[in-house]
């Protein structure tokens, strides 16, 4: 997908993919209420511009690792709605064979390394993946995402220090949607501009408008070029907003309806669609065809998940431990 220049094709891909993310998540929320999906479920509704702008500015060979709000990023990176919905259903045809659920999407084929349930654990892991790429001599860049709550983990500081010292090709992204579960950013820190945490390590750091993929794409393009050229990491605070609760059990009493509505007025999908019409990139008929296509994809993935089998009992101990092929262990 990655092209530095933003073209008509970029806009149309943004619209279709963000719409797919939105409709997929809306359906997932509905199916959760029907108990088709169980366990934890964190929806990405409202944050689609972040995933879209990241993927349009990177190559498919660039690994991506994120936290447990991972559905949107997985779909943006190329995971099929079928494997994603099946994973939510806990089915054997899911991306993690039905064993990971909502928080642990994974796709080696698409360079998507999760989906991680431990808050902040993916920060040093992302730097490790990037170091491996550097060690192997590739030009790949690792994109490592985490939430504003995870920015308080001590591992962030250790990782930032090492990444700068070794010029590791990693782009750290905090998806700042304003709340760590139900705790607002201003209640957790004296440094509300989270990007400033990177400045202590002389890491290029900046805030980014996360409600439009153009801003995300441009910031990412600059960061990717820096990492590929051997100059090391960048830290982006992408300011976004989730329209739904932290998870499906969140009553959302910590914020007002007026606050939510103010962000819905900046809806990233509507902004992109407005741009498409203004630039005359597509007719209403063409947009309707995209809408219908996405609707059919979501309907099909639900049927696929419903029809798929649950994992066999024999799968219980598979994919848990790996026996390394070391001579001294045999």
N, C-alpha and C positions, 0 to 999 in steps of 0.2 A: 504493500500500500504506500510505503513511504515515498513522498516526493516533497522536496523543500518548497517548491512553488505551489501556492494554493490555486487550484484550477476549478473549472466547472465540475469535473469528475470528483474532485475532493469534496465539494459541497454536497453533491448528490450522494456520495458514499456516507458522509457525515449524517445526512438526514435519514437515510435508510437504516444505517446501523444504530443510531441513537433511538430511532423509533422502535427498532427490534428490541433493544435493551428495555425501553419503557414498557412496551406491550408484554414482553416476557415477564418482567417484574410485577406488573399489574396482575397478570394471570397467576403468577406464583403466590401473590398475596391472597388471591381468591381461593386458590387450591389449599393453601394453608388453613384457611377457615373451614374448609371441607375435610380437613385432616388427611388429605392426600399427601401432604408434606408435613413432616414432623421435626421435632428438635429445634435447633436454632435456625433462624432465617433472617438475614439482614439485607434489606432491599436497597438498590442503588438509585432509586427514582429521584431525579433532580441533579444527579452528578454526572450525567451522560457525556457532557462536553469534555470532562477530564479524560475519560478513556478514549473518546474519539480523537481528540487532539494529540494525545500521546501516540496512538497507533499510526495516525497519518504522518507523523514526523519521525517514525522509527522504521527499521527493517524487521522483517519477520524473524531474522536470525538474532535480533537483539532480545535477550531474555528479559522477562518481566516477572516480578514477584510482588505480592501485595498482602493485605490483611484479609480478614474474613468477609468483608463486604466485596465479594469478588465476582459476582455474576456478570456485571456489566463489562468489566475488563476482559473476562474470558470470552464473552461474545464478540467484543470489539477485536480481539486478537485472532479470531478465526475459529473458535470452538463452535461446534454446531448446536443449535437449539435442542436437538434431539438428545445429545449426550449430556447437556446441561440439565434439562428437565428430568431426564432419567436419574441423574445423580440426586436431584432434590427428592425424587420419589424413593430413593434408596434401592434402585434397581441395578441388576448386574450389567446392564448396557450403559450405565453412567460413566462419566469421565474418570471416576475413581472406583469403578466397579460397584458403586452403591455403598461404599464404605466410608466415604468422606462427607457426603451431604453438602449442605449449603456453604459451609466454611472452608471446604477443601477441594475446590476445583483444581484440576491439574491436567496439563496437556503437553507432553514432551514434544509432540509434532508441531505445536504452535509456539514453543518456547515460553510456555506459561507455567511457572513453577509455584503456583499456589497464591492464594488461599491458605492463610495460617491463623490458627485460633489463639495462639499465645501472643498477647499484646506486645508489639515491638520486636518479637523474635526474628521477624524477617529483615530487620535493619542490618544486623551483622551478616545474616545469610545472603542478603543482596550484595553486600560488599565482597563476600566470599565468592559468589558466582562471577562477579566482575573480575576479581583477581584471577580466577581460573581462566577466563577469556584472555586476559593479559598474559598470563603464564604460557598459554597455548599459542600465543602470537596472532590471535585473530584481531579484527578491528571492531568486534562486537561491543556494544555498550549495554550494561544492565540497568533497567529502570526499576527502582525500589520504592514502593509506595507504602505509606503508613498514615494513620489518623492523628488528629491533634492530641488525643490522649496518649498515644504511644510516644509522642515527642518528649514526654517527661521521663522516659526510661533512661537509666544510666548507660545502657548499651549504645544509645545514640551517640553520646559524647566519645566513647571509646572508638566507635566505628568512624566517626567524622575525623578524629585525629589520625587514625591509621590510613584512611582513604586519602587524606591530603598529603600525608608524609610519603606515601608510596605512589601517589598520582594514579589511583585506581579508576578505571573507566566506568563510573557509576553515577547515575542521576538520582539523587534522593528527592522524593516528593512527599510532602505532607498534604494530604487532602483535608484541608481545614474546613469542616462543615459546621464549625461553631460549638459542637458539643461532644464530649467524651462520655458516651452513654447519655446521661441527663445532666452532666456537669459542664457548664459553660467555660470557655477558655479563660475568661477574666477571673474566674474563681479558682483557677489552678496555678496561676503564674503571674509574676510581675512583668513578664515579657510577652505581651499580647501579640506582637508582630513576630510570629514564630520563625520567619526566615532569618531574623537577626541572630538566632542560635548558631548559624553557620559562619557568621562574621568573626566569631572568636577564634576560628581555625583558618581565617583568611580564605574561606571557601566562597566562590562567587554565589551569592544568594539574593533572591528577589521574590516579591509577591506577584501573583499572576491571577487575573480574572478567570475564575473557573466556571463561569456561566456562559462562555462562548468558546467554541473550539478554535477559533482563529487565534485568540490570545494564547491558548495552551500550545497550539501548534508552533507559533512563533518562538515562544520561550523554550520549548523543547528542541526546536531546530538549532538554536544557539547552543544549548547545553550539549546536544549530541555531537555537534561539530567540535566543541571543546574536548569532550571525552575521547572522540576518535583520533584527534590529533595528538593525544598523549599528554594533555594538560591537566587531566584529572577530573574530579567530581564537581557537580553543581548542586545546590540545594534550592528547590522551588517550593514556595508555599502557595499552593493552588487553592484559592478561596472559593468554596463551593457551598452547596446547601442540600441537605436531604429533606425531601418533602414528607417522608414517612418517619416513623419512630426509629429508635436505634435498632430495635428488633421487633418482631411481631407482638411481643408482650409489653411493649412500651406504651403507657397511657399518655405520654407527652405533656405532662402537667407543668413542665419547666419552661415552656415557651408559649407565646400567645398566638392566636389564630391570625392576628394582624401581621405578625412577623412572618409567618409561613406564606401568607398571601402576597407580601411584599416581594418575596423571592420568586413566587410563581409568576409574578409579572415580568420576571427576567428569564422565563423558561427557555433553556438552551435550544430545545427543538423548535419552538416557535420563532426564536431569533434566526436560526439557520434557514427555516422555511421562508421567513420574510426576506432574507437576503437573496434566496434563490429566485423569488418572484421579482425582486427589484432588479437583479442582474439578468433577468429573463433566461435563466438556466434551464427552466422546465415549465411546462404548461400545467394547468390544473388537472388535465387528463393524465399527464405523466405522473404527477404526484399521487393521484388516485390509484394508479396502477401499482406504485410503490406501497401505498397503504394496504391495498388488497393483498399484495404479495406477502407483506409482513404478517397480516392477519392469518393467512393460510399457513405460514411457517409456524406460528405459535399454536394454532389449532392442531397441526400435524405433530408437533413435538409433544403435546399433551397426550395425544392418542398413542404415540410411540412409547412414552413413559408408562402409560396405563397398561399397554399390551405386553410390556417387557417383564421378564421373570425377576423375582428377587434372587439374590446370590444364594447358591447352594451352601449347606452347612459346612461342606468341605473347604469353603473359602475362608473360614474363620481365622486360620493361622497363616494364610498366604499373605504375602506383601507386608508382613510385619517385621521380620528380620531377614537380612540378606547374609548369606554365608560367603565371605570373601574368598577368593581363590588364592590364599596364601599357603605356600608349602609347609610352613611351620605349624599351621593349624590342622593339617591333615594327618 
